[in-house]
Amino acid sequence: LLSRYRERRALAVTDITATEWCDKQMEFVLEHGKPERTEAMKAGSDRHAQLEQEVIERVDIAVRSAEESWAVKFMNFIVGSNQLLFNGMTRELPVIGVVEGSWMVGIIDELRMPVDGISFHPILVDTKTRFKATIPSEAQKRNGRLQLMCYKYLWDSSISEKFPAENFFSYFDLNPDFLLSDDVKRYISSIGFNAQTFGDVMKFYKITCHTLSRSQEQLILR
């Protein structure tokens, strides 16, 4: 079912965890669209936005193609990774990878470097907001752990394996020679990079991945 409705698109980590949580509910969402957001969902989104703003200043960038949309995502990964290395923490980091032949994307709530100053292996943290002050059920805890494990797999595979760029371009029907707009080039320049094409951004992304370390086995769910 997921492959039918996500054809030529990447699966989201939340697609997998939602299926584990309730496959019938996920089937309904795929066939009829997402239901109206509840107060709990709005509160959760607001809390995540608040946490992100504590460490990241978001910039609105006009994009005019799928190539530019992906270029901005890859540059956001680079910015977040540098923040992790130099400041010890980053939040809302986009990740992408191949899981058993399928492309998957996700956004890691938080990565932090160990405080001992010795290890260079980051710790993944996932924040679960709750509308009511109640203890989460075991099923909710299990779902959160699954989500964290998916993020860990995407992070570790991104930095330990050669990114399959040609597969990526082909699957998403993207042109590596696509010329970036002035708005996107200015954003990239403000970060300290000089890119003319989408392929240039891909090169920067792969170089950044090679500077990073695998994450720790310890995963924090809060």
KEFIFI-277061 format. One record per residue (C-alpha): x, y, z; residue in one letter; residue number from 1. Coordinates in Angstrom, 2 decimals. Each point is the difference from the previous one (the first is absolute). Layout:
<atoms>
ATOM       c1       c2       c3  aa    i
ATOM        X        Y        Z   a  NUM
...
</atoms>
This chain:
<atoms>
ATOM       c1       c2       c3  aa    i
ATOM     0.00     0.00     0.00   l    1
ATOM     2.80     2.42     0.88   l    2
ATOM     1.82    -0.76    -3.24   s    3
ATOM    -3.20     0.70    -1.98   r    4
ATOM    -0.64     3.41     1.54   y    5
ATOM     3.64     1.05     0.41   r    6
ATOM     1.15    -1.03    -3.49   e    7
ATOM     2.78     2.29    -1.28   r    8
ATOM     0.00     1.67     3.39   r    9
ATOM     2.00    -0.75     3.10   a   10
ATOM    -1.63    -1.79     2.88   l   11
ATOM    -0.02     2.02     3.20   a   12
ATOM     1.12    -1.48     3.28   v   13
ATOM    -3.44     0.95     1.31   t   14
ATOM    -1.56    -2.16    -2.74   d   15
ATOM     1.73    -3.01     1.53   i   16
ATOM    -0.75     0.86     3.61   t   17
ATOM    -3.62     0.87    -0.80   a   18
ATOM    -0.42    -3.39    -1.65   t   19
ATOM     1.42    -1.71     3.09   e   20
ATOM    -2.26     2.08     2.23   w   21
ATOM    -3.20    -0.70    -1.95   c   22
ATOM     0.12    -1.39    -3.52   d   23
ATOM    -3.71     0.61    -0.64   k   24
ATOM     0.31     3.65     0.97   q   25
ATOM     2.99     0.37    -2.33   m   26
ATOM    -1.96    -1.66    -2.80   e   27
ATOM    -2.80     2.53     0.50   f   28
ATOM     2.47     2.92    -0.12   v   29
ATOM     1.59    -1.26    -3.21   l   30
ATOM    -3.34    -0.50    -1.74   e   31
ATOM    -1.94     3.01     1.31   h   32
ATOM     2.60     2.48     1.22   g   33
ATOM     0.97     1.16     3.46   k   34
ATOM    -2.81     0.83     2.44   p   35
ATOM    -0.38     3.47     1.47   e   36
ATOM     2.72     0.80     2.51   r   37
ATOM    -0.99    -0.39     3.64   t   38
ATOM     0.92     2.35     2.83   e   39
ATOM     2.57    -2.53     1.18   a   40
ATOM     1.61    -0.09    -3.45   m   41
ATOM     0.11     3.81    -0.16   k   42
ATOM     1.54     0.17     3.46   a   43
ATOM     2.64    -2.53    -1.02   g   44
ATOM     0.91     1.94    -3.15   s   45
ATOM     0.22     3.25     1.96   d   46
ATOM     2.29    -1.60     2.58   r   47
ATOM     2.32    -1.40    -2.68   h   48
ATOM     0.15     3.41    -1.69   a   49
ATOM     0.85     1.60     3.33   q   50
ATOM     2.82    -2.48     0.63   l   51
ATOM     1.36     0.56    -3.50   e   52
ATOM     0.00     3.79     0.38   q   53
ATOM     2.13    -0.31     3.13   e   54
ATOM     3.00    -1.09    -2.09   v   55
ATOM    -0.83     0.67    -3.67   i   56
ATOM    -0.96     3.14    -1.88   e   57
ATOM    -2.19    -1.04    -2.91   r   58
ATOM     0.18     1.88    -3.30   v   59
ATOM    -2.81    -0.01    -2.56   d   60
ATOM     1.30    -0.75    -3.49   i   61
ATOM    -2.06     0.01    -3.18   a   62
ATOM     0.60    -3.17    -2.02   v   63
ATOM    -1.18    -0.57    -3.56   r   64
ATOM     0.72    -3.68    -0.59   s   65
ATOM     0.41    -3.37     1.65   a   66
ATOM     3.77     0.37    -0.44   e   67
ATOM     0.04     3.23     1.98   e   68
ATOM    -2.23    -1.47     2.70   s   69
ATOM     2.43    -2.88     0.47   w   70
ATOM     2.97     2.37    -0.20   a   71
ATOM    -1.35     2.00     2.94   v   72
ATOM    -0.59    -3.20     1.99   k   73
ATOM     3.56    -1.18    -0.60   f   74
ATOM     1.39     3.41     0.97   m   75
ATOM    -2.13    -0.04     3.16   n   76
ATOM     1.59    -3.36     0.81   f   77
ATOM     3.45     1.54    -0.46   i   78
ATOM    -0.86     2.98     2.22   v   79
ATOM    -1.41    -2.26     2.71   g   80
ATOM     2.97    -2.36    -0.14   s   81
ATOM     2.44     2.88     0.39   n   82
ATOM    -2.03     1.31     2.91   q   83
ATOM     0.19    -3.44     1.60   l   84
ATOM     3.78    -0.15    -0.40   l   85
ATOM     0.76     3.54     1.16   f   86
ATOM    -2.79     0.69     2.52   n   87
ATOM    -0.65    -3.51     1.24   g   88
ATOM    -3.68    -0.18    -0.97   m   89
ATOM    -2.43     0.50    -2.85   t   90
ATOM    -3.71    -0.53    -0.50   r   91
ATOM    -2.43    -0.85    -2.80   e   92
ATOM     2.67    -1.54    -2.23   l   93
ATOM    -1.24    -1.45    -3.32   p   94
ATOM     1.36    -3.43    -0.95   v   95
ATOM    -0.42    -2.24    -3.03   i   96
ATOM     1.13    -3.50    -0.89   g   97
ATOM    -0.88    -3.33    -1.55   v   98
ATOM    -1.61    -2.65     2.20   v   99
ATOM    -0.36    -3.44    -1.58   e  100
ATOM    -0.17     1.51    -3.47   g  101
ATOM    -2.44     2.81     0.84   s  102
ATOM     0.88     3.67     0.44   w  103
ATOM    -0.95     1.33     3.42   m  104
ATOM     0.09     3.48     1.52   v  105
ATOM    -0.38     1.31     3.51   g  106
ATOM     0.74     2.92     2.29   i  107
ATOM     2.00    -0.75     3.14   i  108
ATOM    -1.31     2.01     2.95   d  109
ATOM     3.40     0.50     1.60   e  110
ATOM     3.61    -1.15    -0.18   l  111
ATOM     2.46     0.83     2.74   r  112
ATOM     3.67    -0.72     0.53   m  113
ATOM     1.03    -1.82     3.21   p  114
ATOM     0.99     2.35     2.81   v  115
ATOM     3.14    -2.01     0.83   d  116
ATOM     1.89     1.73    -2.83   g  117
ATOM     1.55    -3.32    -0.99   i  118
ATOM    -2.53    -1.74    -2.21   s  119
ATOM    -0.89     1.46    -3.39   f  120
ATOM    -3.03    -2.24    -0.48   h  121
ATOM    -3.21     2.04     0.31   p  122
ATOM    -3.04    -1.02     2.03   i  123
ATOM    -3.44     0.01    -1.64   l  124
ATOM    -2.88     1.47     1.99   v  125
ATOM    -3.70    -0.11    -0.84   d  126
ATOM    -2.48     2.23     1.80   t  127
ATOM    -3.57    -1.18     0.44   k  128
ATOM    -2.39     2.75     1.03   t  129
ATOM    -3.11    -0.93     1.97   r  130
ATOM    -3.25     1.96     0.12   f  131
ATOM    -0.79    -1.36     3.46   k  132
ATOM     2.35    -0.72     2.88   a  133
ATOM    -0.40    -3.77    -0.21   t  134
ATOM     2.56    -2.78    -0.29   i  135
ATOM     0.28    -1.28    -3.59   p  136
ATOM    -1.22    -3.53    -0.60   s  137
ATOM     2.42    -2.81    -0.79   e  138
ATOM    -1.21     0.04    -3.62   a  139
ATOM     0.82     3.72    -0.26   q  140
ATOM     3.44    -0.60     1.50   k  141
ATOM     0.63    -2.83    -2.46   r  142
ATOM    -1.04     2.23    -2.89   n  143
ATOM     2.37     2.72     1.18   g  144
ATOM     2.89    -2.46     0.26   r  145
ATOM    -0.70    -1.26    -3.53   l  146
ATOM     0.10     3.57    -1.30   q  147
ATOM     3.35     0.61     1.69   l  148
ATOM     1.44    -3.21    -1.43   m  149
ATOM    -1.06     1.08    -3.50   c  150
ATOM     1.71     3.36     0.46   y  151
ATOM     3.14    -1.72     1.26   k  152
ATOM     0.05    -2.28    -3.04   y  153
ATOM    -0.37     2.95    -2.39   l  154
ATOM     2.71     2.02     1.76   w  155
ATOM     2.48    -2.87     0.23   d  156
ATOM    -0.54    -1.14    -3.59   s  157
ATOM     0.37     3.58    -1.27   s  158
ATOM     3.43     0.45     1.51   i  159
ATOM     1.39    -3.53    -0.30   s  160
ATOM    -1.05    -0.92    -3.53   e  161
ATOM     0.54     1.68    -3.36   k  162
ATOM    -3.12     2.00    -0.81   f  163
ATOM    -1.62    -1.53    -3.12   p  164
ATOM    -0.28     3.30    -1.86   a  165
ATOM    -0.80    -1.48    -3.41   e  166
ATOM    -2.78    -2.13     1.50   n  167
ATOM    -1.29     3.09     1.81   f  168
ATOM    -0.07     2.15    -3.15   f  169
ATOM    -1.67    -2.76    -2.00   s  170
ATOM    -2.63    -1.00     2.57   y  171
ATOM    -1.17     3.56     0.67   f  172
ATOM     0.46     1.08    -3.64   d  173
ATOM     2.46     2.77     0.89   l  174
ATOM     2.56     1.76    -2.19   n  175
ATOM     3.42     0.43     1.67   p  176
ATOM     0.86     2.71    -2.56   d  177
ATOM    -3.03     2.10     0.93   f  178
ATOM     1.07     3.64     0.40   l  179
ATOM    -1.01     1.40     3.37   l  180
ATOM    -1.89     3.28     0.29   s  181
ATOM     1.63     3.15     1.38   d  182
ATOM    -2.02    -0.29     3.23   d  183
ATOM     1.24    -3.52     0.69   v  184
ATOM     3.58     0.88    -0.97   k  185
ATOM    -0.06     2.97     2.37   r  186
ATOM    -1.18    -2.25     2.83   y  187
ATOM     2.76    -2.50    -0.72   i  188
ATOM     2.56     2.80    -0.23   s  189
ATOM    -1.11     1.35     3.40   s  190
ATOM     0.96    -3.37     1.49   i  191
ATOM     3.46     0.20    -1.53   g  192
ATOM    -0.39    -2.14    -3.13   f  193
ATOM     0.01     0.80    -3.69   n  194
ATOM    -2.40    -2.11    -2.04   a  195
ATOM    -1.33     0.52    -3.50   q  196
ATOM    -1.79    -3.30    -0.58   t  197
ATOM    -1.88    -2.60     2.01   f  198
ATOM     2.91    -2.36    -0.60   g  199
ATOM     2.32     2.44     1.79   d  200
ATOM    -2.22    -0.19     3.08   v  201
ATOM     0.07    -3.79    -0.14   m  202
ATOM     3.82     0.09     0.07   k  203
ATOM    -0.03     2.21     3.11   f  204
ATOM    -2.50    -2.36     1.65   y  205
ATOM     2.13    -3.08    -0.63   k  206
ATOM     3.14     1.74     1.28   i  207
ATOM    -1.83     1.02     3.17   t  208
ATOM    -1.20    -3.56     0.60   c  209
ATOM     3.60    -1.23    -0.13   h  210
ATOM     0.95     2.33     2.89   t  211
ATOM    -2.64    -1.43     2.36   l  212
ATOM     0.00    -2.99     2.35   s  213
ATOM    -2.51    -2.75     0.57   r  214
ATOM    -2.47     0.66     2.78   s  215
ATOM     0.16    -1.65     3.40   q  216
ATOM    -2.00    -3.10     0.79   e  217
ATOM    -1.62     1.98     2.81   q  218
ATOM    -3.25     1.58    -1.19   l  219
ATOM    -1.95     2.49     2.12   i  220
ATOM    -3.79     0.17    -0.11   l  221
ATOM    -1.49     2.76     2.10   r  222
</atoms>
